Amino acid sequence: MKRLLTAAVVNAALILAATQAPALSCIPADPVRTFQTVNEAEESYVALYGTFVFDTSLLPPGVMMGQPAAPEPAPIPVRFTGKALSLDGFTGTVSRPVILQPLCAGPWCGGMASDTLALAFAKVTDAGYVVEADPCGFALFPEPGPDTLAQMTACMRGDTCEPSDPFPRQ
């Protein structure tokens, strides 16, 4: 997944540099699409649903157009309390430290709100669980509904797991 995110960030930065676009354009994030991507990745991931608590002052500041691109932000220590996805759904209480790694594309950086219920896909590393927060929201889904959580369980079980159409016809 790191290759995928890195390529997406580099492509977004190149487009921004070439066009000086006033806004970042992203394909709408979809938890099912993210599940499929991380499920096929070489790295190991865990889907977490719960509350992520951290010092929001550590998030990268917003950068205005015309200013230099944001540097690579430092990792942010987070306290996660919630559940991890298993074949039975989001079961078993999990309370552990997690690393939030904001990623930037040009002047736009990813982040999340503290102390809000969220679904997150965390990479399992030697340093612990790492949630990458890119500007397009690929791995973080604040306040997912019960249908989203049920769909994650279906995907985990190998049942129907189809992402929504990012560009539905009207």
N, C-alpha and C positions, 0 to 999 in steps of 0.2 A: 504494500500500500504506500510505503514511503516514496517509491518511484513514481506512483500515480500522483500523489499530492505534490511532490517536487516538480514534476512535469507540468501540472496544472498551475502552480504558482509561477514557474518560469514563463510559461506561455502567457499568463495574465500580465506579468510584468513587462514582457516584450511588447504586447499589444498596447499597453498603457504608455510605454515609452515612445512607441512609434506614432500613436495617434493623439496623445494627451487627452484621452477620453475623460469626460467629467464624472463618469460613474463606472463602477465595476459591474460587469455583466456576468451572471452566473446561471447555470442550469439549475432550476429549482431542486433543492436538496430533497432526497427521499430516503427514509430509513431502510426500505427494502433494497434499494440500489446500493446503499452503503453496506448492508449486510452481505449482499452478493459479492461485492468487491473485496471486503475483508475476508470473507469465507474462501475466496480463491487466492488470497495473498500467501506468500511464503512465510511471512511472520505470523505469530499467534496473536489473536485478539480475543477480548471478552466484551460482551455487551453488558453495560451497567445501567440500572435505573434507580435513581435516588437523588439525594441532595449533595451538591458539591459546595463546600464552604471554603472560602479563601479571601485574602485581602485584595479587593478590587483595585486598590491603588497600584498594584503591581502589574496590571494590564498595560499594554503599550498605549501611549496617548494617541488620539486622533491626529492625523497629519493633513494639512490643507494642501490643495493642489498648488503646484509651483514650489513647494518646499521639498527638500530632499526626501527620498524614500526612507521609510522606517528601517532602522537596523534590525537584525535578527533579535527578537525579544528573548529575554531570559525565561527559563522555565519557572513556573509558579507552583509552590507547594499547595496542595488541596487536601481537605479531609472529606472523604466520600463516606456516606452512610446510605445504604439501600440494599439492592438485590442484584445478583448476577443471573444472566440468562442460562437456563439449562433446558433439557428436553421437556421438563415439566413446567416451563415458563420461568418467570422471575421469582425464584424461590431461594430461601436461605438468606439470612441477614449477612451483609458484608459491611464491615467498618474498617477502613484502611486509608493510609495516605495514597494519593494519586498525584501525578505530575501533569499540570496543564501546560502545554507548549503552544503559545500563540504563534501563528504563521502569518507572514505579510505578503501581499502582492501589490507592489508599488506602494501607494500611500494607505492602502486598506489592510487592516490587521484583524484577525479573528479573535474572538473572546467569548465570554459567557457571563451570565449574571450569577452572583453568588447566592447561595441559600435558596435555590429554585429547583424544583423537581425537573430532572432531565434524563433523557436516554443518551448514552454516550458509548462510542466504540473505542475501547482502550487497547493500545498495543501492549503486549506483555513483553517486558524487557528485563535485563539483569538488574536494572535500577528500579524496577517496579512497573506499575501500570502507568502508561503515558497516553493522555488524550490530546491529540493535535487539533487545535482550533484554527481552522483556515477561514479566510474572509467569506467564503461561500457556505459555510455551515455543513460541510461534508460529514463530520463525525459527531456532531452535537445537535440534539433535537430537544429544545426546551418544552416542558409541559406536554408530553405526548399523551394522547387519549388512550382509552382502553382498547380501541380497535387497533391502534399502532402496536401496542404491547402484545396483543393477541396475534397480530401478523408476524411479529418477531418470533414468537413461539412456533408458529406454523413453519416459518423458514428454518428454524433450528431443527425441527423434526423432519425436514425434507418434504413437507407438504407444499401446496401451491404457494409460490413466493415470487409474485410478479410486481415489479415497480410500477408506479403510476406513470402515465405518459407526461413527460415534462412540457410538451407543447400540444395539448389537446385541441382538436378541431372544434370550432364553435358552430 
